[in-house]
Amino acid sequence: MLPKGTAPFEHMKKVFSRQNLALPNVVVETRSVTALKSLIGRSGFLGWMPEPMYDAERKAGLIDALEIPGATDKRVLTAFRRRAGMLPGPSIKLLEELRALTAQLS
């Protein structure tokens, strides 16, 4: 699990609390998504992360979602950029894609 006090951990607490579910027994805290996915995929641990973060492992049959009624939610993510200076090419492409995706929601 990501460490206590981080936004993903606090979000998980909120989702579990809203459903009157006890928090899981967290035995490993790390900010490394690679370490989390390795522990889940190779050592039988459970984890909490957005679907896009483990999509490649899911497609490879290494990780899958555990359905827990009421233990799903949506989060709002925000992209920040500097006020001045040039944006690198990948950043421009990301912003263009985000604009295109969000335009479809309107």
Secondary structure as the mmCIF struct_conf table of DSSP 4:
data_model
#
loop_
_struct_conf.conf_type_id
_struct_conf.id
_struct_conf.beg_label_comp_id
_struct_conf.beg_label_asym_id
_struct_conf.beg_label_seq_id
_struct_conf.end_label_comp_id
_struct_conf.end_label_asym_id
_struct_conf.end_label_seq_id
HELX_LH_PP_P HELX_LH_PP_P1 LEU A 2 PRO A 3
TURN_TY1_P TURN_TY1_P1 LYS A 4 GLY A 5
BEND BEND1 THR A 6 THR A 6
HELX_RH_AL_P HELX_RH_AL_P1 ALA A 7 ARG A 18
TURN_TY1_P TURN_TY1_P2 GLN A 19 ASN A 20
HELX_LH_PP_P HELX_LH_PP_P2 LEU A 21 PRO A 24
BEND BEND2 ARG A 31 ARG A 31
HELX_RH_AL_P HELX_RH_AL_P2 VAL A 33 SER A 43
HELX_RH_3T_P HELX_RH_3T_P1 GLU A 51 TYR A 54
HELX_RH_AL_P HELX_RH_AL_P3 ASP A 55 LYS A 59
TURN_TY1_P TURN_TY1_P3 ALA A 60 GLY A 61
BEND BEND3 LEU A 62 LEU A 62
HELX_LH_PP_P HELX_LH_PP_P3 ALA A 65 GLU A 67
TURN_TY1_P TURN_TY1_P4 PRO A 69 GLY A 70
BEND BEND4 ARG A 83 GLY A 85
HELX_LH_PP_P HELX_LH_PP_P4 MET A 86 PRO A 88
HELX_RH_AL_P HELX_RH_AL_P4 GLY A 89 LEU A 105
#
